[in-house]
Amino acid sequence: MTTPSIDAHVRLDVHPHHSSAVTAVLTGSQAHIAHVALEAGNWSVVGKNTLVLARIDHEEPYWAEWAAEQLATDGITVEITPKLREAMDEEWTWPNYPMHWCTRSEIRQISNEAQKIHDDIHHGHLLIHAHAHDGHTTVAVGTYLHQSGKSVYLHGEDHLRQVADTFQSPAAALVAFEKAHGAAMRPGPAPLTDTEQNTAQARTSLGPPTAGAEPPRPEPETVPAYAADAGDHDTLLDTFLEDHRD
């Protein structure tokens, strides 16, 4: 069955000022169809028929390519600039990544889970009650305001933030958090990291960052050749937390 053609054209390009972020410029009498599809994929509107994909894990080229394939399947014409295509084809991983045993696919899985947590906080779906620094990284406790309404203990920052434990109620979560972190506990969410600030800026403007220079995207490293037996996300997290216990 032939996919019907839609009068919409999407031009994907790298963001002019923010490392790894991707822009989408829409044209055509049915551009609104592509607009809705991209917004549903967590792209942010920065101008008329212009959207931006900005993430804390610097995986925008990967997810932009995925979006391009979905749009094309729906019959929307997609153009990818040479510079963005180069970024899409690049193989890289985080320097000094703490879970060094992970494959590239597993790294992306972990960072995407961290992205979901970030987005849930950003969109007001996850309310953070308190935070602290455990001597290694930022930890926090919060409650989801939809779905199951579960309370969670968060460990890490940016692309390494994970749900390390769950609780049946905010009260139980706060009691456990206070017992673990005591004097280091502070109300509300932790201050935004540099990465979070720059991501927020990219989501609202095509201009340069307003304060300070954006940390560069990590220099590409060869993807780890070691491929461990496929383990689920919980196993990877448990090993990471065990390595970082006091």
C-alpha positions as CSV (number, residue, x, y, z in Angstrom):
1,M,0.0,0.0,0.0
2,T,1.4,3.4,-1.1
3,T,1.8,6.0,1.7
4,P,-0.1,9.1,0.8
5,S,2.1,12.2,0.1
6,I,1.7,15.1,2.5
7,D,2.5,18.6,1.5
8,A,5.0,19.2,4.2
9,H,8.8,19.6,4.1
10,V,11.1,19.3,7.1
11,R,14.6,20.6,7.0
12,L,16.8,19.2,9.9
13,D,20.0,20.9,10.8
14,V,22.4,21.4,13.7
15,H,21.5,24.2,16.1
16,P,23.6,27.3,15.3
17,H,24.8,27.8,18.9
18,H,24.2,24.8,21.0
19,S,26.3,21.6,20.8
20,S,24.4,18.6,19.5
21,A,21.0,20.2,19.5
22,V,19.0,19.9,16.3
23,T,16.6,22.3,14.5
24,A,13.6,21.6,12.3
25,V,12.3,24.1,9.9
26,L,8.8,23.3,8.4
27,T,7.3,24.4,5.1
28,G,4.3,23.4,3.0
29,S,0.5,23.8,3.2
30,Q,0.3,20.8,5.6
31,A,3.3,21.7,7.7
32,H,1.1,21.6,10.8
33,I,1.0,17.8,10.5
34,A,4.8,17.6,10.8
35,H,4.6,20.2,13.6
36,V,2.2,18.0,15.7
37,A,4.3,14.9,15.1
38,L,7.6,16.6,16.3
39,E,6.0,18.2,19.3
40,A,4.7,14.8,20.3
41,G,8.3,13.6,20.1
42,N,9.4,16.2,22.6
43,W,10.6,18.8,20.1
44,S,10.2,22.4,21.4
45,V,8.7,25.3,19.5
46,V,11.1,28.2,19.1
47,G,9.4,30.2,16.3
48,K,6.8,29.9,13.6
49,N,7.3,26.5,12.0
50,T,10.6,26.1,13.7
51,L,11.3,23.5,16.4
52,V,14.3,22.4,18.4
53,L,15.3,19.0,19.8
54,A,17.6,19.6,22.9
55,R,18.5,16.8,25.3
56,I,20.7,16.5,28.3
57,D,22.4,13.4,26.9
58,H,23.7,14.9,23.6
59,E,21.9,12.2,21.7
60,E,19.9,14.6,19.5
61,P,21.3,13.4,16.2
62,Y,20.3,9.8,16.9
63,W,16.8,10.8,17.9
64,A,16.5,13.3,15.0
65,E,17.3,10.5,12.6
66,W,14.7,8.4,14.3
67,A,12.1,11.2,13.9
68,A,13.1,11.7,10.2
69,E,12.4,8.0,9.5
70,Q,9.0,8.3,11.2
71,L,8.1,11.4,9.3
72,A,9.2,9.9,6.0
73,T,7.0,6.8,6.7
74,D,4.1,9.1,7.2
75,G,4.7,10.6,3.7
76,I,6.4,13.8,4.8
77,T,9.5,15.0,2.9
78,V,12.6,15.3,5.1
79,E,15.9,17.0,4.3
80,I,19.0,16.4,6.4
81,T,21.9,18.8,6.0
82,P,25.3,17.4,5.4
83,K,26.6,18.7,8.8
84,L,23.8,16.9,10.7
85,R,24.2,13.8,8.6
86,E,27.8,13.7,9.7
87,A,26.8,14.0,13.4
88,M,24.2,11.2,12.9
89,D,26.9,8.9,11.4
90,E,29.4,9.6,14.1
91,E,30.2,6.8,16.6
92,W,31.1,8.2,20.1
93,T,30.7,7.5,23.7
94,W,31.3,9.5,27.0
95,P,34.9,9.9,28.1
96,N,35.5,8.3,31.5
97,Y,32.1,6.8,31.5
98,P,31.6,5.3,35.0
99,M,29.8,2.2,33.7
100,H,32.7,1.3,31.3
101,W,31.4,-2.2,30.8
102,C,28.3,-1.0,28.9
103,T,27.9,-1.3,25.2
104,R,27.0,1.8,23.1
105,S,23.4,0.6,23.0
106,E,23.3,0.1,26.8
107,I,24.8,3.6,27.3
108,R,22.1,5.1,25.1
109,Q,19.4,3.1,27.0
110,I,20.6,4.4,30.4
111,S,20.9,8.0,29.2
112,N,17.4,7.9,27.6
113,E,16.0,6.8,31.0
114,A,17.8,9.8,32.5
115,Q,16.3,12.0,29.8
116,K,12.8,10.8,30.7
117,I,13.4,11.7,34.3
118,H,14.6,15.1,33.3
119,D,11.6,15.7,31.0
120,D,9.1,14.5,33.7
121,I,10.6,17.1,36.1
122,H,10.6,19.8,33.4
123,H,7.0,19.1,32.5
124,G,5.8,19.0,36.1
125,H,5.0,15.3,36.2
126,L,7.7,14.6,38.8
127,L,7.7,16.8,41.9
128,I,11.0,16.9,43.7
129,H,10.7,17.3,47.5
130,A,14.3,17.5,48.5
131,H,17.9,16.9,47.4
132,A,21.4,16.4,48.8
133,H,24.9,15.6,47.8
134,D,26.0,12.2,48.9
135,G,29.8,12.8,48.6
136,H,29.8,11.6,45.0
137,T,26.8,13.1,43.2
138,T,23.4,14.7,43.6
139,V,20.6,12.6,45.0
140,A,17.0,13.6,45.3
141,V,13.5,12.3,46.3
142,G,10.3,13.1,44.6
143,T,6.8,11.9,43.7
144,Y,5.1,11.3,40.3
145,L,1.9,13.3,40.0
146,H,0.3,11.0,37.5
147,Q,0.2,7.3,36.7
148,S,0.9,5.3,39.8
149,G,1.8,8.3,41.9
150,K,4.9,6.5,43.2
151,S,7.6,8.2,45.1
152,V,11.2,7.7,43.9
153,Y,14.8,8.1,45.1
154,L,17.0,9.6,42.4
155,H,20.7,9.1,42.1
156,G,23.1,11.1,39.8
157,E,23.0,14.1,37.5
158,D,22.3,14.7,33.8
159,H,22.7,11.6,31.6
160,L,23.6,9.4,34.7
161,R,20.5,10.2,36.8
162,Q,18.6,7.0,37.7
163,V,15.7,5.8,39.8
164,A,17.5,4.0,42.6
165,D,14.6,3.1,44.8
166,T,10.8,3.5,45.0
167,F,8.4,4.1,47.9
168,Q,4.7,3.8,48.5
169,S,4.2,7.3,49.7
170,P,5.9,10.7,49.8
171,A,6.1,10.4,53.6
172,A,7.9,7.1,53.5
173,A,10.3,8.5,50.9
174,L,11.1,11.6,52.8
175,V,11.7,9.7,56.1
176,A,14.1,7.3,54.3
177,F,15.9,10.2,52.5
178,E,16.3,12.2,55.7
179,K,17.7,9.2,57.5
180,A,20.2,8.6,54.8
181,H,21.3,12.2,54.2
182,G,20.5,14.1,57.4
183,A,22.2,17.5,57.5
184,A,23.0,17.5,53.7
185,M,19.3,17.4,52.9
186,R,17.9,20.6,51.2
187,P,14.3,21.3,50.2
188,G,13.1,21.3,46.6
189,P,15.1,20.4,43.5
190,A,18.9,20.9,43.2
191,P,20.1,23.9,41.2
192,L,20.2,23.2,37.4
193,T,23.5,21.8,36.1
194,D,25.3,23.6,33.3
195,T,24.0,21.0,30.9
196,E,20.4,21.5,32.1
197,Q,20.7,25.3,31.8
198,N,22.0,25.0,28.2
199,T,19.4,22.5,27.2
200,A,16.7,24.9,28.5
201,Q,18.2,27.8,26.6
202,A,18.3,25.8,23.4
203,R,14.7,24.8,23.8
204,T,13.6,28.4,23.8
205,S,15.9,30.2,21.3
206,L,18.1,29.8,18.2
207,G,20.4,32.4,19.7
208,P,23.7,31.9,21.7
209,P,23.6,31.0,25.4
210,T,22.8,34.1,27.5
211,A,25.2,33.2,30.4
212,G,28.6,31.7,30.1
213,A,29.9,29.4,27.4
214,E,28.2,26.0,26.8
215,P,30.3,23.1,27.8
216,P,31.4,21.4,24.6
217,R,30.1,18.0,23.6
218,P,32.5,15.3,24.8
219,E,35.2,14.5,22.3
220,P,34.3,11.3,20.5
221,E,35.9,8.1,21.7
222,T,35.8,4.6,20.2
223,V,32.7,2.7,21.2
224,P,33.7,0.0,23.7
225,A,34.4,-3.3,21.9
226,Y,33.6,-5.4,25.0
227,A,30.0,-6.6,24.8
228,A,28.8,-8.0,28.1
229,D,26.0,-10.4,28.3
230,A,22.8,-8.5,27.8
231,G,21.6,-7.4,31.2
232,D,18.5,-5.5,32.1
233,H,18.6,-1.9,33.2
234,D,18.3,-2.8,37.0
235,T,21.5,-4.9,36.9
236,L,23.5,-2.1,35.3
237,L,22.2,0.4,37.9
238,D,22.9,-2.0,40.8
239,T,26.5,-2.4,39.7
240,F,27.0,1.3,39.3
241,L,25.6,2.1,42.7
242,E,27.7,-0.6,44.4
243,D,30.9,0.9,42.9
244,H,29.9,4.3,44.3
245,R,29.0,3.3,47.8
246,D,30.9,5.1,50.6
